[in-house]
Structure formats: C-alpha cells, structure tokens
Amino acid sequence: MKKYFLFLAMVAVLAGCKEHTAGIVVSVSNPAETARDQETVSVSWESLTALDSSITPETVVVRDANKQELPSQVLFRGMEKPQELIFQASLAANGAADFHIEKGVRSTYEPKVFGRLVPERKDDFAWENNKIAFRIYGPALEATGEISNGIDVWVKSTDKLIVNAWYKTDDYHRDYGEGLDCYKVGRTLGAGALAPYVNGQLVLGNNFTHSEVLDNGPLRLTFRLVYAPYKVGENQVTETRTFTLDANTHFNRVEVTYENAPAGMEVAAGIVLRKGPGQLMQDAAAGTIAYWEPRNNDNDMDNGHTAIGVIFPGGAVGTMEQEGHLLMTKTYGVPFVYYCGAGWSKGGVASAEEWSQQVTRAGVSVNRPLEVKLASPAAVK
C-alpha cells in the first residue's frame, strides 16, 4: 500500500513537471568585425509580451547562457506603459550569444547612470554614467546674463556616480582623486552640441527653458530639454534635444528637432578648440570628428587631456575649422540623431590615438547595430 501511494505521488510530480518554459530566447549577433564591449541590447516590450504575456516590469529577469542574472531595465520613455527592455552584452567580432528572458524575482541593480535638474546651482541639468559626466545650462543661469547652450564636461577617474556629491561640496574645479570640472564652454557649442548652420555660419540658441527626465537608470538615462524659439533665417524655430546615455559608454545619443526649420537647412555639430597644441581627427565619409585637447593646467595643476568626439550616422557633408570650432555638417532631417561624447587621459583614455580608435569603434557600433531575434519559450520535457 505504501509503495502504491509513493507511486501515485511520483506520478503527480512528474505530471506537474511534464512541461515548463525555459524562457524567451534572445539571440544577439554582432555583424561587425570589431568586438562589442558591454553594449546595450534592446528588446521591444510589445514583442516580448506577445511571447509571454505574464511577464511584467516587476518580474522580468534576464539571464546569460550560464543562467547568471544580468542587470536590466524596463524603459518607459516618459509614457505610462513599458516600451523596451534593455540589458548589456559583450560579443566578439562577428560573434553571437543567446540570452534568456523569464519571469522571476528581480535583483536590485546598482545604478550606473544618473541625471537631474539642479535648481540649487541655477538650473543646471547634470548627467553622468560610470565613465564620464556632463552638464548643460538652464534658465536661472541665463537670468544672470550667462548664456550658453553648449555641452559641458566633467571628467572622471572613478566609476562612482559623483554629480550629487560634487554639487554638495561645491568644490569640483580641483581634482581630489575622482576628477574635476576643468572644461570651459562659454558662448560655444562646447563638447559636441548641435546648431543650425545657415549661410556658412552657426546660429546659437540660448539656455534651455524646460527639462523632463524620461528614464533614470540603472542602465539608461533619457531626458528632454526644450528651448525658447529663436530666429533661424526668416523662421522662428523651436528646438528640442533628447539625450540618452547608457552605462559603459563615453557617448550620448542626441535626438534634435527644430520645429519650423527652413527647408533644406544644414546643421553643424561643433567641438570648441583651445589655444595650444591639440590633435584633431576628421573623417566626413565616416561621419566622425575628434579632438584631443592640449593639457589643462587650471589652478596650477596638471589636469590631463580632455578628449571630445562626435559621430554622424551614415556620414557627413563635410568637416572644417571655423568660428573657433571643429565643425561637422549635414542636411537636417526629422528627427536628427547623432552622438557626442568625451573622455579623459586620467580616466581610462591613454592617448590621442586611443581616443581616435574609440571614436572610430563607436561609429562602427552606431552604423552596424547589434542584431536581435526573439524565439518563443521552449517547452522542455
């Protein structure tokens, strides 16, 4: 009798375990002949839930081939419903790997990106990841007479997030072992901002008037800046910039729209040039420019070299040195998407040659994105 009940119990267990799902398989391949290091993989939330409607933002888990959980983030892009799921992967040149998305208990992931409006410092918007930090100026600063819509850089030698700590001390123009702000923007495009380029001249707007954070970590920050209308040719143009910064990269993705732009308008992204010997890299066909600044000696300190780069997907019309900038131009289209970023000689970028290679590799990643395919949960017996 005992053997009979044991047999029934085993049958019940086997019946319950006859089928279970192994998770949605995400096959990721690298079409380029350069390796991809901790690059973001994006999966449409709609495609994901079409395969498994039980998954929610609170229960979605990503695992690698060894069943190890990977940090992930559900993106909303400022909307009520989820839009994407992202995680990061490293792949060899022309390599491929499979990942699994399943329902489970998500871990708490350490944020690697952060950004916010800083009203206590005259409405700066500051943002960062584990590689580099940036800021851009807002309405309270414009009210003091300091007008600039260029991009500022805070160089870092730590993978910690430092924006809040540096603002709290209000002493970030000296390097105390984590980096500093030694970049000067003024009335320029700074570290790769975009501007209308009309009749061979830049048309600069003023400080942003409104900011909105759309997603804020742990792997991706996205925020939007809106600018007051300004005159471009005979048109009053309203500019909107949407910045996206992922973990483990030196580059922002920037989407810019100019409402009521003149037909056929050109735009230019610019890197402000310094006095002294620096090194330039220009490749209009590849859509890349880069600048290795001369050594910065503010406060009688060796602050190393700041490096700036800009990427236009699909190439550019041309590059030139003009109005104190290294410029790259292209015909404006809606929306206009490009990339800009920065590095530091004391923060993991050893030389001008290494920075040039990083910009080139980033351009390859932009123009040859990772390929992603989903497969239905596999029934395993």
Backbone hydrogen bonds, N-H to C=O, Kabsch-Sander energy under -0.5 kcal/mol:
donor,donor_aa,acceptor,acceptor_aa,energy
5,F,1,M,-2.3
6,L,2,K,-2.3
7,F,3,K,-2.2
8,L,4,Y,-2.2
9,A,5,F,-2.3
10,M,6,L,-2.2
11,V,7,F,-2.2
12,A,8,L,-2.3
13,V,9,A,-2.3
14,L,10,M,-2.7
15,A,11,V,-2.5
16,G,12,A,-2.2
17,C,13,V,-1.6
18,K,15,A,-0.8
20,H,380,V,-0.8
22,A,378,A,-1.3
24,I,101,I,-2.8
25,V,375,A,-1.4
26,V,24,I,-0.5
26,V,99,F,-3.3
27,S,25,V,-0.6
27,S,373,K,-2.8
28,V,26,V,-0.6
28,V,97,A,-3.0
29,S,371,E,-2.4
30,N,95,G,-3.1
36,R,91,L,-3.0
37,D,35,A,-0.5
38,Q,36,R,-0.6
39,E,89,A,-2.8
41,V,87,F,-3.8
43,V,85,L,-2.7
45,W,83,Q,-2.0
48,L,44,S,-2.1
49,T,45,W,-2.7
50,A,46,E,-1.3
51,L,47,S,-0.7
51,L,48,L,-1.0
52,D,48,L,-1.4
55,I,52,D,-1.3
59,T,56,T,-1.2
60,V,56,T,-1.4
61,V,102,E,-2.5
62,V,70,L,-0.6
63,R,100,H,-2.8
64,D,68,Q,-2.1
67,K,64,D,-2.0
70,L,62,V,-2.9
73,Q,86,I,-2.1
75,L,73,Q,-0.6
75,L,84,E,-2.8
78,G,214,L,-1.2
79,M,76,F,-2.1
83,Q,75,L,-3.5
84,E,75,L,-1.3
85,L,43,V,-2.5
86,I,73,Q,-2.6
87,F,41,V,-1.7
88,Q,71,P,-0.6
89,A,39,E,-2.6
91,L,36,R,-2.3
94,N,32,A,-2.2
95,G,92,A,-2.6
97,A,28,V,-2.5
99,F,26,V,-2.3
100,H,63,R,-2.8
101,I,24,I,-2.6
102,E,61,V,-2.5
104,G,59,T,-2.9
106,R,58,E,-0.6
106,R,104,G,-0.7
109,Y,107,S,-0.6
112,K,218,P,-2.7
114,F,128,E,-2.1
116,R,126,A,-2.3
118,V,124,D,-3.7
121,R,118,V,-1.8
122,K,119,P,-1.0
123,D,118,V,-0.8
124,D,118,V,-1.1
124,D,121,R,-0.7
125,F,136,I,-2.6
126,A,116,R,-2.2
126,A,124,D,-0.5
127,W,134,F,-2.6
128,E,114,F,-2.5
129,N,132,I,-2.3
130,N,112,K,-0.7
133,A,154,W,-1.7
134,F,127,W,-3.3
135,R,152,D,-1.5
136,I,125,F,-2.0
138,G,122,K,-0.6
141,L,122,K,-1.1
142,E,138,G,-1.6
143,A,139,P,-1.8
144,T,141,L,-1.3
145,G,142,E,-1.9
146,E,141,L,-1.5
147,I,145,G,-0.9
148,S,146,E,-0.5
151,I,189,L,-1.7
152,D,135,R,-2.9
154,W,133,A,-2.9
155,V,153,V,-0.5
155,V,180,L,-1.6
157,S,178,E,-2.6
158,T,178,E,-0.6
162,I,160,K,-0.5
166,W,162,I,-2.9
167,Y,163,V,-2.2
168,K,164,N,-2.0
169,T,165,A,-1.9
170,D,166,W,-2.0
171,D,166,W,-0.7
176,Y,174,R,-0.7
176,Y,179,G,-0.7
180,L,155,V,-1.3
181,D,172,Y,-3.3
182,C,180,L,-0.7
183,Y,153,V,-0.6
185,V,183,Y,-0.5
188,T,186,G,-1.7
191,A,151,I,-2.2
192,G,190,G,-0.9
192,G,270,G,-1.6
193,A,189,L,-1.7
195,A,268,A,-1.9
197,Y,266,E,-3.0
198,V,196,P,-0.5
198,V,201,Q,-2.2
201,Q,198,V,-1.3
203,V,196,P,-2.2
204,L,202,L,-0.5
208,F,137,Y,-1.6
209,T,226,V,-3.2
210,H,226,V,-1.5
212,E,224,R,-2.0
214,L,222,T,-3.1
215,D,222,T,-1.7
217,G,220,R,-3.2
221,L,245,L,-2.4
222,T,215,D,-2.5
223,F,243,F,-2.1
224,R,212,E,-3.0
225,L,241,R,-3.2
226,V,210,H,-2.5
227,Y,239,E,-2.5
228,A,207,N,-0.5
230,Y,237,V,-2.2
232,V,235,N,-3.2
235,N,232,V,-2.0
237,V,230,Y,-3.1
237,V,235,N,-0.7
238,T,259,E,-1.5
239,E,237,V,-0.5
240,T,257,T,-2.2
241,R,225,L,-2.7
242,T,255,E,-2.5
243,F,223,F,-2.3
243,F,241,R,-0.5
244,T,253,R,-2.4
245,L,221,L,-2.6
246,D,251,F,-0.5
247,A,219,L,-2.0
249,T,246,D,-0.7
252,N,340,C,-3.5
253,R,244,T,-2.9
254,V,252,N,-0.5
254,V,338,Y,-3.2
255,E,242,T,-2.5
256,V,254,V,-0.5
256,V,336,F,-3.1
257,T,240,T,-2.3
259,E,238,T,-2.9
259,E,257,T,-0.6
261,A,258,Y,-1.2
265,M,262,P,-1.7
266,E,197,Y,-0.6
267,V,330,K,-2.9
268,A,195,A,-2.7
269,A,328,M,-2.3
270,G,193,A,-2.0
271,I,326,L,-1.8
272,V,190,G,-2.0
273,L,324,G,-2.7
278,G,276,G,-0.6
279,Q,292,W,-2.1
281,M,290,A,-2.4
283,D,288,T,-2.5
287,G,283,D,-1.2
288,T,283,D,-2.1
289,I,310,V,-2.0
290,A,281,M,-2.4
291,Y,308,I,-2.6
292,W,279,Q,-2.9
293,E,291,Y,-0.7
293,E,306,T,-2.6
296,N,304,G,-2.6
300,D,297,N,-1.3
301,M,298,D,-1.4
303,N,296,N,-3.0
303,N,301,M,-1.1
307,A,343,G,-2.5
308,I,291,Y,-2.5
309,G,341,G,-2.3
310,V,289,I,-2.5
311,I,339,Y,-2.9
312,F,287,G,-3.3
315,G,312,F,-2.0
316,A,284,A,-2.8
317,V,329,T,-2.7
318,G,329,T,-1.0
320,M,327,L,-1.9
322,Q,320,M,-0.6
322,Q,325,H,-2.2
325,H,322,Q,-1.9
326,L,271,I,-2.3
327,L,320,M,-3.4
327,L,325,H,-0.6
328,M,269,A,-1.9
329,T,318,G,-2.6
330,K,267,V,-2.0
332,Y,265,M,-3.0
336,F,256,V,-2.3
337,V,335,P,-0.7
338,Y,254,V,-2.4
339,Y,311,I,-2.5
340,C,252,N,-1.6
341,G,309,G,-2.4
342,A,250,H,-1.5
343,G,307,A,-2.3
345,S,305,H,-2.3
347,G,344,W,-1.6
349,V,344,W,-1.8
350,A,348,G,-0.6
355,W,351,S,-2.1
356,S,352,A,-2.5
357,Q,353,E,-2.1
358,Q,354,E,-2.2
359,V,355,W,-2.6
360,T,356,S,-2.2
361,R,357,Q,-2.7
362,A,358,Q,-2.5
363,G,359,V,-2.1
364,V,360,T,-1.8
365,S,361,R,-2.2
366,V,362,A,-2.1
367,N,363,G,-2.3
368,R,364,V,-2.2
371,E,29,S,-2.6
373,K,27,S,-2.2
375,A,25,V,-2.0
378,A,23,G,-0.7
380,V,20,H,-1.8
380,V,378,A,-0.5
